[in-house]
Amino acid sequence: MSDLVEARRNSFKKPKPDAVRTLVYDIYSEVNRRGGYSNLLLPQALTASNFEQRDRGFATELLYGSLRMQGRHDYILAQVSDRPWTEVDEGIIDVTRLGVHQIFEMRVATHAAVSETVELARKVLGESKASFVNALLRKVSARSIEDWMAPVHHISDPVTRLSILYSHPEWIVSAYFDLLKDFERVERELAANNIPALPTLVAWPGASTRDELVALGGEPTQYSPYGARMAGSPASVELIRHRKAGVQDEGSQLVAHVFSQASKNAESILDICAGPGGKAALLSHIADIEGKSFVANEISEPRSKLVKAVIGKFPVWVGDARDISSRGEKFDAILADVPCTGLGALRRRPEVRWRRTLQDLRELTQLQLEIAKSASEIINPGGIFGYATCSPHFAETFGQVKRIVKEIPDLEQIDIAPFLPAHLHGAVRDKSMALWTSEHDTDSMFLALFRKMA
């Protein structure tokens, strides 16, 4: 009776939702319903806010965590909803996901998680829908997460079981198994995708050093000679603000580093798919101190401006990589960090797991091959071609290498092992570098090297 009285009393009060939760809901809705990118929207919103550091941390954990775990949250919510979950209002779905995440995944008291989420719902959805949110969250919070997950552990199909437990679409779980052939390894990889990554900084040769990053409190990266991991906001680092260093996962740093090692004899270098500029920044700085020429190409005008901001004096071309030969120039080394599903960066880009589909995969693999063919036309004899993806999927990695070898006969794959850091173990398969998040604590980057035959 007291709950009913309280609910009626609250219904007459103007809703006063917590400002941090309101901001998170707005971004969460933008990401899920209108294709926004959490890693772009949240930093912008936090920079524009006057939130204290504690609130910034709360917003970050709630947004990224809810995006990662929304598959598992939906599994629970579907069981307490009196209507099919797929038919429930999108606003209710998003608000309750945020509530469930606070109940089970954060250090928020259950009563506060429920009441604050209902208050948010009153503001953004209205009283009627807020009542439904309240009913859902009270049912969910009546049991522990262990109780909700207990039946899942008895599901016989490992793909379905792991999909629910670790909040990944089934097609991604299957793709991991196709490569790893071991569900224990698949489980480790899925678990690693759900652990937030510390920001990794990269020193740009000639502009900064890793020692400077370490002096600021960074911990040296294990494999990249340029990186350091650092807790806190990279935006507060002076070297970042003055564009003397950048933010880049160690796996991406390794792609640029290994490619530069393999192309030591090259005098002219092209990054053919350069946006948003992480690898281009590192490669251009290496090229500059070695006295080489460097060109970046990017199809998107806005992204080309991001590239130009970090590669300094070197030119940026704006155009489709598939038409690159029309410029009439040739290069000794070309890196193609091709458009891909992004499945290798799920710990940093949580919404990607829900956004990509098998149809995307089919379209992307065709584009990847066309870019490789275009690149091969403008590589000088004896030159190096690097094919890179931020994906472990067979079709985008080893399968694509087989297609390149078959359909571009003047490209010969070369063994990548001699160019890798000596202590980087378990990263070579079929002459290519294949990183795994659970093993190397990097994004699951892939790099294959080819030489243009005379």
C-alpha positions as CSV (number, residue, x, y, z in Angstrom):
1,M,0.0,0.0,0.0
2,S,2.9,2.4,0.9
3,D,4.4,1.9,-2.6
4,L,1.0,2.8,-4.2
5,V,0.7,5.9,-2.1
6,E,4.3,6.9,-2.9
7,A,3.7,6.3,-6.7
8,R,0.5,8.5,-6.6
9,R,2.3,11.2,-4.7
10,N,5.2,11.2,-7.1
11,S,2.9,11.4,-10.1
12,F,1.8,14.9,-9.1
13,K,5.4,16.1,-8.7
14,K,7.4,17.5,-11.6
15,P,10.0,14.8,-12.6
16,K,13.5,15.7,-11.6
17,P,15.7,13.1,-13.2
18,D,19.4,13.0,-12.5
19,A,21.3,15.1,-15.1
20,V,24.0,12.5,-15.7
21,R,21.4,9.7,-16.4
22,T,19.5,12.1,-18.7
23,L,22.6,12.8,-20.7
24,V,23.4,9.1,-20.9
25,Y,19.8,8.3,-22.1
26,D,20.0,11.0,-24.8
27,I,23.3,9.6,-26.2
28,Y,22.2,5.9,-25.7
29,S,19.0,6.7,-27.7
30,E,21.0,8.5,-30.4
31,V,23.4,5.5,-30.8
32,N,20.7,2.8,-30.8
33,R,18.0,4.6,-32.8
34,R,19.7,7.1,-35.1
35,G,23.1,5.5,-35.8
36,G,25.3,7.7,-33.6
37,Y,28.7,6.7,-32.3
38,S,29.2,6.5,-28.6
39,N,33.0,7.1,-28.7
40,L,32.3,10.4,-30.5
41,L,29.1,11.6,-28.7
42,L,30.1,11.0,-25.1
43,P,33.4,12.8,-25.1
44,Q,31.8,15.8,-26.8
45,A,28.9,15.8,-24.3
46,L,31.2,15.5,-21.3
47,T,33.5,18.3,-22.5
48,A,30.5,20.6,-22.8
49,S,29.2,19.6,-19.4
50,N,30.2,20.9,-15.9
51,F,30.1,17.4,-14.4
52,E,32.6,16.5,-11.7
53,Q,35.0,13.6,-12.4
54,R,33.0,11.1,-10.5
55,D,29.9,11.9,-12.6
56,R,31.9,11.7,-15.8
57,G,33.1,8.2,-14.7
58,F,29.5,7.2,-13.9
59,A,28.2,8.4,-17.3
60,T,31.0,6.5,-19.1
61,E,30.4,3.3,-17.3
62,L,26.7,3.4,-17.7
63,L,26.7,4.3,-21.4
64,Y,29.4,1.9,-22.6
65,G,28.3,-0.9,-20.2
66,S,24.7,-0.7,-21.2
67,L,25.6,-0.9,-24.9
68,R,27.8,-3.9,-24.3
69,M,25.4,-5.8,-22.2
70,Q,22.0,-4.9,-23.7
71,G,21.6,-8.3,-25.3
72,R,21.7,-10.0,-21.9
73,H,19.5,-7.2,-20.4
74,D,16.9,-7.9,-23.1
75,Y,17.0,-11.6,-22.3
76,I,16.0,-10.8,-18.7
77,L,13.5,-8.1,-19.6
78,A,11.7,-10.2,-22.1
79,Q,10.8,-12.7,-19.3
80,V,9.2,-10.1,-17.1
81,S,7.3,-8.1,-19.8
82,D,3.6,-8.9,-20.3
83,R,4.0,-8.1,-24.0
84,P,6.5,-9.4,-26.6
85,W,9.7,-7.5,-26.0
86,T,10.2,-6.8,-29.7
87,E,6.9,-4.9,-29.7
88,V,7.6,-2.7,-26.7
89,D,8.1,1.0,-27.2
90,E,11.8,1.8,-28.0
91,G,12.0,4.5,-25.3
92,I,10.9,2.0,-22.7
93,I,13.4,-0.6,-23.9
94,D,16.3,1.9,-23.7
95,V,15.4,3.3,-20.3
96,T,14.9,-0.1,-18.8
97,R,18.2,-1.4,-20.2
98,L,19.9,1.5,-18.4
99,G,18.1,0.6,-15.2
100,V,19.0,-3.1,-15.4
101,H,22.6,-2.2,-16.0
102,Q,22.7,-0.2,-12.8
103,I,21.0,-3.0,-10.9
104,F,23.3,-5.8,-11.9
105,E,26.5,-4.3,-13.3
106,M,27.2,-1.1,-11.3
107,R,27.8,-0.1,-7.7
108,V,24.3,1.4,-7.4
109,A,21.9,0.5,-4.6
110,T,18.9,-1.4,-6.1
111,H,16.3,1.0,-4.7
112,A,18.3,4.0,-6.2
113,A,18.7,2.3,-9.5
114,V,15.0,1.7,-9.8
115,S,13.8,5.0,-8.5
116,E,16.2,7.1,-10.5
117,T,15.4,5.2,-13.7
118,V,11.7,5.7,-13.1
119,E,12.3,9.4,-12.5
120,L,14.1,9.5,-15.8
121,A,11.3,7.7,-17.5
122,R,8.7,10.2,-16.2
123,K,10.7,13.0,-17.8
124,V,11.5,11.4,-21.2
125,L,8.6,9.0,-21.7
126,G,5.7,10.3,-19.5
127,E,3.8,9.0,-16.5
128,S,2.1,6.0,-18.1
129,K,5.2,4.5,-19.6
130,A,7.1,5.3,-16.5
131,S,4.7,3.1,-14.6
132,F,5.5,0.2,-16.9
133,V,9.2,0.8,-16.4
134,N,8.7,0.8,-12.7
135,A,6.8,-2.6,-12.9
136,L,9.5,-4.1,-15.1
137,L,12.4,-3.0,-12.9
138,R,10.8,-4.2,-9.7
139,K,10.3,-7.6,-11.2
140,V,13.9,-7.7,-12.5
141,S,15.4,-6.6,-9.2
142,A,13.5,-9.3,-7.2
143,R,16.1,-11.8,-8.3
144,S,19.9,-11.8,-8.5
145,I,21.8,-11.9,-11.7
146,E,22.9,-15.4,-10.8
147,D,19.3,-16.5,-10.5
148,W,18.5,-15.0,-13.9
149,M,21.5,-16.6,-15.6
150,A,21.1,-20.0,-13.9
151,P,18.9,-21.5,-16.7
152,V,21.2,-20.2,-19.4
153,H,24.1,-22.3,-18.2
154,H,22.0,-25.4,-19.0
155,I,21.4,-24.4,-22.6
156,S,22.9,-27.2,-24.7
157,D,23.8,-25.1,-27.8
158,P,27.1,-23.4,-26.9
159,V,26.5,-20.6,-29.4
160,T,23.2,-19.6,-27.9
161,R,24.5,-20.0,-24.3
162,L,27.5,-17.9,-24.9
163,S,25.5,-15.3,-26.9
164,I,23.3,-14.7,-23.9
165,L,25.9,-14.9,-21.1
166,Y,28.3,-12.5,-22.8
167,S,25.9,-10.4,-24.7
168,H,27.0,-10.9,-28.3
169,P,24.9,-11.7,-31.4
170,E,25.0,-15.4,-32.3
171,W,26.6,-14.9,-35.7
172,I,29.6,-13.2,-34.0
173,V,30.0,-16.1,-31.6
174,S,29.9,-18.6,-34.5
175,A,32.5,-16.5,-36.4
176,Y,34.9,-16.7,-33.4
177,F,34.4,-20.5,-33.3
178,D,35.1,-20.9,-37.0
179,L,38.5,-19.4,-36.4
180,L,39.4,-20.7,-32.9
181,K,37.8,-24.1,-33.0
182,D,37.6,-24.1,-29.3
183,F,34.7,-22.8,-27.2
184,E,36.8,-22.2,-24.2
185,R,39.0,-19.8,-26.3
186,V,35.8,-18.3,-27.7
187,E,34.5,-17.6,-24.2
188,R,37.7,-15.9,-23.2
189,E,37.5,-13.7,-26.3
190,L,33.9,-12.8,-25.6
191,A,34.7,-12.0,-22.0
192,A,37.6,-9.8,-23.0
193,N,35.3,-7.8,-25.3
194,N,33.3,-6.9,-22.2
195,I,36.2,-5.4,-20.3
196,P,36.7,-1.7,-20.9
197,A,40.1,-0.8,-22.2
198,L,42.3,1.8,-20.6
199,P,43.1,4.7,-23.0
200,T,46.3,4.0,-24.9
201,L,48.4,6.9,-26.1
202,V,51.0,7.0,-28.9
203,A,54.1,9.1,-29.2
204,W,54.7,10.4,-32.7
205,P,58.4,10.2,-33.6
206,G,60.0,13.6,-34.0
207,A,57.2,15.3,-32.0
208,S,57.2,13.3,-28.8
209,T,58.6,10.2,-27.1
210,R,57.2,7.3,-25.2
211,D,59.5,8.4,-22.3
212,E,57.5,11.6,-22.1
213,L,54.2,9.7,-21.9
214,V,55.7,7.5,-19.1
215,A,56.9,10.6,-17.2
216,L,53.2,11.7,-17.2
217,G,52.2,8.5,-15.5
218,G,51.7,6.2,-18.4
219,E,52.6,2.5,-18.4
220,P,54.7,1.5,-21.4
221,T,52.8,-0.8,-23.9
222,Q,54.1,-4.3,-24.1
223,Y,54.8,-4.6,-27.8
224,S,54.6,-1.2,-29.4
225,P,57.7,1.0,-29.0
226,Y,55.6,4.1,-29.2
227,G,52.7,3.6,-26.7
228,A,51.7,4.0,-23.1
229,R,48.5,3.2,-21.3
230,M,47.1,5.9,-19.0
231,A,44.0,6.1,-16.8
232,G,42.0,9.3,-17.0
233,S,41.0,11.6,-19.9
234,P,43.5,11.8,-22.8
235,A,42.2,15.3,-23.5
236,S,43.9,16.6,-20.4
237,V,47.4,15.5,-21.7
238,E,49.3,18.6,-23.1
239,L,51.0,16.5,-25.7
240,I,47.6,15.4,-27.1
241,R,46.2,18.9,-27.0
242,H,49.1,20.2,-29.0
243,R,49.0,17.3,-31.5
244,K,52.4,15.9,-30.6
245,A,50.9,12.6,-29.6
246,G,47.7,10.8,-30.2
247,V,45.2,8.2,-28.8
248,Q,45.6,4.8,-30.5
249,D,45.1,1.2,-29.5
250,E,48.3,-0.8,-29.3
251,G,47.1,-3.2,-32.0
252,S,46.8,-0.3,-34.4
253,Q,50.2,1.0,-33.4
254,L,51.6,-2.4,-34.2
255,V,50.0,-2.5,-37.6
256,A,51.8,0.8,-38.5
257,H,55.0,-0.2,-36.8
258,V,55.2,-3.6,-38.5
259,F,54.3,-2.1,-41.9
260,S,57.0,0.5,-41.5
261,Q,59.6,-2.2,-40.6
262,A,58.6,-4.2,-43.7
263,S,58.9,-1.2,-45.9
264,K,62.2,0.1,-44.6
265,N,63.6,0.4,-48.2
266,A,60.6,2.3,-49.5
267,E,61.1,5.9,-50.5
268,S,57.4,6.7,-51.1
269,I,54.5,5.6,-48.9
270,L,50.7,5.8,-49.3
271,D,48.1,5.2,-46.7
272,I,45.2,4.5,-49.1
273,C,42.3,4.4,-46.5
274,A,43.6,6.9,-44.0
275,G,40.6,8.3,-42.1
276,P,40.3,9.1,-39.2
277,G,44.1,9.3,-39.2
278,G,45.6,7.1,-36.4
279,K,47.9,5.0,-38.5
280,A,48.5,7.8,-40.9
281,A,49.8,10.0,-38.1
282,L,52.3,7.4,-36.9
283,L,53.4,6.4,-40.4
284,S,53.8,10.0,-41.5
285,H,56.0,10.9,-38.5
286,I,58.1,7.8,-39.1
287,A,58.4,8.7,-42.7
288,D,59.4,12.3,-41.9
289,I,62.3,11.4,-39.6
290,E,63.5,8.8,-42.2
291,G,63.4,11.4,-45.0
292,K,60.6,9.6,-47.0
293,S,57.6,11.0,-48.9
294,F,54.2,10.2,-47.6
295,V,50.6,10.6,-48.9
296,A,47.3,9.9,-47.2
297,N,44.1,9.2,-49.1
298,E,40.6,9.3,-47.6
299,I,37.2,9.2,-49.4
300,S,35.4,11.3,-46.8
301,E,36.0,15.1,-46.9
302,P,35.3,15.5,-43.1
303,R,37.6,12.6,-42.2
304,S,40.2,13.9,-44.6
305,K,40.4,17.1,-42.4
306,L,41.0,14.9,-39.4
307,V,43.8,13.2,-41.2
308,K,45.4,16.5,-42.3
309,A,45.4,17.8,-38.8
310,V,47.7,15.0,-37.7
311,I,50.1,14.4,-40.6
312,G,51.4,18.0,-40.9
313,K,53.2,18.9,-44.1
314,F,52.3,15.8,-46.1
315,P,49.4,15.9,-48.6
316,V,46.0,14.3,-48.2
317,W,44.1,13.2,-51.2
318,V,40.3,13.0,-51.1
319,G,38.9,10.3,-53.3
320,D,37.7,6.7,-53.6
321,A,40.6,4.3,-53.1
322,R,39.3,2.2,-56.0
323,D,40.0,5.1,-58.4
324,I,43.5,5.8,-57.1
325,S,45.2,5.0,-60.3
326,S,43.6,8.0,-62.0
327,R,46.1,10.2,-60.1
328,G,49.0,8.8,-62.1
329,E,51.4,8.3,-59.2
330,K,53.1,5.1,-58.0
331,F,54.5,4.2,-54.6
332,D,57.0,1.9,-53.1
333,A,54.7,0.9,-50.2
334,I,51.0,1.1,-49.6
335,L,49.0,0.3,-46.5
336,A,45.3,-0.5,-46.9
337,D,43.5,-0.4,-43.6
338,V,40.3,-1.3,-45.3
339,P,36.7,-0.6,-44.2
340,C,35.6,-3.7,-42.2
341,T,33.0,-4.9,-39.7
342,G,35.1,-3.6,-36.8
343,L,34.6,-6.8,-34.8
344,G,38.1,-6.6,-33.5
345,A,37.4,-3.4,-31.4
346,L,34.2,-4.4,-29.6
347,R,35.6,-3.5,-26.2
348,R,36.0,0.1,-27.4
349,R,33.1,0.4,-29.8
350,P,30.4,-1.6,-28.0
351,E,27.5,-0.7,-30.3
352,V,29.3,-2.3,-33.3
353,R,28.3,-5.8,-32.2
354,W,24.6,-4.9,-32.6
355,R,25.0,-2.8,-35.7
356,R,26.8,-5.1,-38.1
357,T,25.2,-8.0,-40.0
358,L,26.2,-10.8,-42.3
359,Q,24.9,-8.7,-45.2
360,D,27.4,-6.0,-44.2
361,L,30.1,-8.6,-44.3
362,R,29.3,-9.7,-47.9
363,E,29.4,-6.1,-49.1
364,L,32.6,-5.2,-47.2
365,T,34.6,-8.2,-48.4
366,Q,33.9,-7.2,-52.0
367,L,35.0,-3.6,-51.3
368,Q,38.1,-4.8,-49.6
369,L,39.2,-6.9,-52.6
370,E,38.5,-4.0,-55.0
371,I,40.7,-1.7,-52.9
372,A,43.5,-4.3,-52.8
373,K,43.3,-4.6,-56.6
374,S,43.4,-0.8,-57.0
375,A,46.4,-0.6,-54.7
376,S,48.3,-3.3,-56.6
377,E,48.1,-1.2,-59.8
378,I,50.1,1.6,-58.3
379,I,52.8,-0.2,-56.4
380,N,56.3,-0.2,-57.9
381,P,57.9,-3.6,-58.7
382,G,59.4,-5.0,-55.5
383,G,57.2,-2.7,-53.4
384,I,55.2,-3.7,-50.3
385,F,51.5,-3.9,-49.9
386,G,50.0,-4.2,-46.4
387,Y,46.4,-5.4,-46.0
388,A,45.0,-4.6,-42.6
389,T,41.6,-5.0,-40.9
390,C,40.3,-4.4,-37.4
391,S,38.4,-7.7,-37.5
392,P,39.2,-11.3,-36.8
393,H,36.5,-12.7,-39.1
394,F,37.8,-15.3,-41.5
395,A,36.2,-13.7,-44.5
396,E,37.9,-10.4,-43.8
397,T,41.3,-11.8,-42.9
398,F,42.6,-15.2,-44.0
399,G,39.8,-15.8,-46.5
400,Q,40.6,-12.4,-48.1
401,V,44.3,-13.1,-48.3
402,K,43.5,-16.3,-50.3
403,R,41.3,-14.2,-52.7
404,I,44.1,-11.6,-53.1
405,V,46.7,-14.3,-53.9
406,K,44.3,-15.9,-56.4
407,E,42.9,-12.8,-58.1
408,I,46.0,-10.5,-58.0
409,P,48.7,-12.8,-59.3
410,D,51.5,-10.1,-59.2
411,L,51.1,-9.8,-55.4
412,E,53.1,-12.5,-53.5
413,Q,52.5,-12.9,-49.8
414,I,55.6,-12.6,-47.6
415,D,56.0,-13.9,-44.1
416,I,55.3,-11.3,-41.5
417,A,57.2,-13.0,-38.6
418,P,60.6,-11.3,-39.2
419,F,59.1,-7.8,-38.8
420,L,57.2,-8.5,-35.5
421,P,58.6,-7.6,-32.0
422,A,60.5,-10.6,-30.8
423,H,58.4,-11.1,-27.6
424,L,55.1,-10.9,-29.4
425,H,54.0,-14.6,-29.2
426,G,51.0,-16.4,-30.6
427,A,50.4,-13.6,-33.2
428,V,51.4,-15.4,-36.4
429,R,49.1,-17.6,-38.5
430,D,49.6,-18.5,-42.1
431,K,52.3,-15.8,-42.5
432,S,50.0,-13.1,-41.2
433,M,49.7,-11.1,-37.9
434,A,46.5,-12.0,-36.1
435,L,46.1,-10.3,-32.7
436,W,43.5,-11.5,-30.2
437,T,42.1,-9.2,-27.4
438,S,42.2,-12.0,-24.8
439,E,45.8,-13.0,-25.5
440,H,47.5,-9.7,-26.4
441,D,45.3,-7.1,-24.6
442,T,44.9,-5.2,-27.9
443,D,42.2,-4.8,-30.5
444,S,42.0,-7.9,-32.7
445,M,44.0,-6.4,-35.6
446,F,45.0,-8.3,-38.7
447,L,47.9,-7.5,-41.1
448,A,49.1,-9.4,-44.1
449,L,52.1,-8.3,-46.2
450,F,52.6,-8.8,-49.9
451,R,55.4,-7.9,-52.4
452,K,54.7,-6.7,-55.9
453,M,56.6,-9.0,-58.3
454,A,58.6,-7.5,-61.1
